[in-house]
Amino acid sequence: MEEINENFHNQIKDLGISFDDQKLSNLYDYYVMIEKSSKEFNLTSLKGWSNISNELFVRSLRYIIFLKKDFLNSNYKFLEIGTGAGIPSIPIKIFYPEISLSLCEPSQKKCSFLEEVIKNLSLRNVNIENERAENLGKSSKRESYDFILTRALAKLPTLAELTLPLVKVGGKVITAKGKFPNDEIDESKYISELLGSKKTLVEKVTMPNSLPTDHFIIWEKFKSTPVNFPRRNGIPKKRPIISE
């Protein structure tokens, strides 16, 4: 716990996030679990509190900028696709424990890690979907989530097909990219609109300014996704749709 220093406190204060000793303790315990299990579960190449807290925790908490006003309604359902070690959703859940969260991860090993995290941190109202996004998008969970979060999952044309079938009409897909993804935005325009998004919003986030800039891509869904999407496993990545 002594590694959680004043710099980290200031970083999350910059994001307008309140915290207490219990939340910081949970976050530190989560860090210890990542450090201990990283090699076994292939979670991250990052090592040490400074690197993991900056790259995984604080950059995850940047999503709060676009979600905070919506946390007032605890009935909202969140889904993260391709969550891996639980980034960005577990740090968000630690600071906002009231949210209803599902984690979609095709790797059974990583799901086992997530189950340990949920148990050890006593996180409630968290569901693990050991499934591919394509299969989940064809299941009864289709168009049932208010918010879908992703990070470093896929290029935007592929991402649109994996996420938009799962979000409700009126819901949002939010993902973070480092550099401004100009080509990806252009290539995803057709498929994102076909699947129900009216336009692509891009929000630049620089605070806390000690970290690299992130560009958040936001799709708000205004119409239902055609029933033939998503296509079968692996096809959205192998053959992304970038035009008619």
C-alpha positions in Angstrom: 0.0 0.0 0.0 2.9 2.4 0.7 3.6 2.4 -3.1 0.3 4.2 -3.7 1.8 7.7 -3.4 0.7 11.3 -3.6 1.2 11.3 -7.3 -1.4 8.6 -7.8 -3.8 10.4 -5.5 -3.4 13.6 -7.6 -3.9 11.7 -10.8 -7.3 10.3 -9.8 -8.3 13.6 -8.3 -7.5 15.2 -11.6 -10.2 12.9 -13.1 -12.7 14.0 -10.5 -12.8 10.6 -8.8 -13.3 10.3 -5.1 -11.7 7.5 -3.1 -11.3 6.0 0.3 -8.8 3.7 2.0 -10.8 0.6 1.1 -10.9 1.4 -2.6 -7.2 2.1 -2.7 -6.5 -1.2 -0.8 -8.6 -3.1 -3.3 -6.8 -1.5 -6.2 -3.4 -2.4 -4.6 -4.5 -6.0 -4.1 -5.5 -6.1 -7.7 -2.1 -4.8 -8.7 -0.4 -7.6 -6.6 -2.6 -10.2 -8.3 -1.6 -8.9 -11.8 2.1 -8.9 -10.8 1.9 -12.4 -9.3 -0.1 -14.0 -12.1 1.0 -12.0 -15.2 3.3 -14.7 -16.6 1.0 -17.6 -15.9 -2.0 -16.0 -17.5 -0.3 -13.9 -20.1 -1.8 -10.7 -18.7 0.7 -7.9 -19.4 4.4 -7.3 -19.9 4.3 -4.3 -17.6 6.0 -4.6 -14.2 6.0 -2.5 -11.0 3.4 -0.2 -9.5 4.4 2.9 -11.4 4.1 1.3 -14.8 0.9 -0.7 -14.1 -0.9 2.1 -12.3 -0.1 4.6 -15.0 -0.8 2.4 -18.1 -3.5 0.1 -16.8 -5.3 1.8 -13.9 -5.2 5.6 -14.5 -5.8 5.2 -18.3 -8.7 2.9 -17.5 -10.2 5.5 -15.1 -10.2 8.1 -17.9 -13.4 6.3 -19.1 -15.1 7.9 -16.1 -15.0 11.2 -17.9 -17.7 9.8 -20.3 -19.6 7.7 -17.8 -19.8 9.6 -14.5 -23.2 11.3 -15.1 -24.6 7.9 -15.9 -23.5 6.2 -12.7 -26.4 7.7 -10.9 -28.6 5.0 -12.4 -27.4 1.7 -11.0 -29.7 -0.2 -13.4 -27.3 0.4 -16.3 -25.6 -2.7 -17.6 -22.0 -2.6 -18.6 -20.1 -5.1 -20.8 -16.4 -5.2 -21.6 -15.4 -7.2 -24.6 -11.9 -8.9 -24.7 -11.2 -7.8 -21.1 -8.1 -9.9 -20.5 -6.8 -8.9 -17.1 -10.0 -6.8 -16.5 -8.8 -3.6 -18.1 -10.4 -1.1 -18.1 -13.5 -2.4 -16.3 -12.1 -3.8 -13.0 -10.4 -0.4 -11.9 -13.7 1.3 -12.8 -15.7 -1.3 -10.8 -13.4 -0.8 -7.8 -14.1 2.9 -7.6 -17.8 2.6 -8.6 -18.8 -0.8 -7.1 -22.6 -0.2 -7.7 -22.3 -0.8 -11.5 -23.6 -4.0 -13.1 -20.7 -5.4 -15.0 -20.2 -8.3 -17.4 -16.8 -9.3 -18.7 -16.5 -11.1 -22.0 -13.3 -13.1 -22.5 -12.7 -16.1 -24.7 -9.7 -17.4 -22.9 -10.6 -19.8 -20.1 -7.2 -19.1 -18.3 -7.9 -15.4 -18.2 -11.5 -16.0 -17.0 -10.0 -18.1 -14.2 -7.8 -15.1 -13.2 -10.9 -12.8 -13.3 -12.8 -15.2 -11.0 -9.9 -14.9 -8.5 -10.0 -11.1 -8.7 -13.7 -11.0 -8.2 -13.5 -13.4 -5.2 -10.5 -11.8 -3.5 -11.8 -8.2 -3.9 -15.4 -9.3 -2.9 -16.8 -7.6 -6.0 -20.5 -8.0 -6.4 -22.7 -7.9 -9.5 -20.0 -9.0 -11.9 -20.7 -11.7 -14.5 -18.0 -13.5 -16.6 -18.9 -14.6 -20.1 -16.3 -17.1 -21.2 -17.3 -16.6 -24.8 -16.3 -14.9 -28.1 -18.0 -11.6 -28.8 -19.4 -13.0 -32.1 -21.3 -15.8 -30.2 -22.5 -13.4 -27.5 -23.8 -11.1 -30.2 -26.0 -13.9 -31.5 -27.2 -15.0 -28.1 -30.0 -13.8 -25.8 -27.6 -11.1 -24.6 -27.9 -9.3 -28.0 -28.8 -5.6 -27.7 -29.1 -5.9 -23.9 -26.3 -3.6 -22.6 -26.3 0.1 -22.0 -22.5 0.6 -22.3 -19.9 -1.5 -24.0 -16.2 -0.8 -23.2 -13.1 -2.0 -25.0 -9.4 -1.2 -24.9 -6.8 -2.2 -27.5 -9.1 -4.9 -28.8 -9.3 -4.4 -32.6 -9.3 -1.9 -35.4 -12.5 0.1 -35.6 -14.2 -1.7 -38.5 -13.8 -5.0 -36.7 -14.7 -3.4 -33.4 -17.9 -2.0 -34.7 -19.1 -5.5 -35.7 -18.1 -7.0 -32.4 -19.7 -4.4 -30.2 -22.7 -2.7 -31.8 -24.9 -5.9 -32.0 -24.6 -6.1 -28.2 -25.5 -2.6 -27.2 -29.1 -1.4 -26.8 -30.6 1.3 -29.0 -29.8 4.4 -27.0 -26.6 2.8 -25.6 -23.0 3.6 -26.3 -19.8 1.9 -27.3 -16.7 3.5 -25.8 -13.1 2.6 -26.7 -9.8 4.3 -26.3 -7.0 4.6 -28.9 -3.7 6.3 -28.3 -2.9 8.1 -31.5 -5.8 9.7 -33.4 -7.0 6.8 -35.6 -7.9 8.8 -38.7 -7.7 6.0 -41.2 -9.7 3.6 -38.9 -12.4 6.2 -38.4 -12.8 6.6 -42.2 -12.8 2.8 -42.7 -15.4 2.2 -40.0 -17.9 4.9 -41.1 -19.9 2.5 -43.4 -20.1 -0.5 -41.0 -20.7 1.5 -37.8 -23.7 3.3 -39.5 -25.0 0.1 -41.0 -25.0 -1.5 -37.6 -26.9 1.3 -35.9 -24.5 4.2 -35.0 -25.4 7.7 -36.4 -21.9 9.1 -36.2 -18.5 8.6 -34.7 -17.5 11.0 -31.8 -13.9 11.4 -30.9 -12.9 12.9 -27.6 -9.2 13.8 -26.8 -8.2 13.2 -23.2 -4.9 14.6 -21.9 -5.5 14.7 -18.1 -3.7 13.7 -16.1 -1.1 15.3 -18.3 1.7 13.1 -17.0 0.3 10.3 -19.2 0.1 9.8 -23.0 -2.9 11.3 -24.7 -5.9 9.0 -25.4 -8.5 9.5 -28.1 -11.9 8.0 -27.1 -14.1 6.7 -29.8 -17.8 6.8 -29.0 -20.6 5.3 -31.0 -24.2 6.0 -29.8 -26.7 3.5 -31.2 -29.9 4.9 -32.6 -31.4 1.9 -34.5 -31.4 -1.9 -34.2 -28.6 -3.9 -35.8 -29.5 -6.1 -38.8 -29.9 -9.7 -37.7 -27.2 -11.1 -39.9 -24.5 -9.3 -37.8 -22.1 -10.2 -36.3 -20.8 -12.7 -38.8 -19.4 -16.0 -37.6 -16.3 -16.4 -35.4 -13.2 -14.7 -36.7 -14.7 -13.2 -39.9 -15.1 -9.6 -38.5 -11.3 -9.5 -38.0 -10.3 -11.6 -41.1 -12.6 -9.7 -43.5 -13.6 -6.3 -42.0 -16.3 -4.4 -43.9 -15.0 -1.0 -44.9 -17.4 -0.1 -47.7 -20.6 -1.2 -49.4 
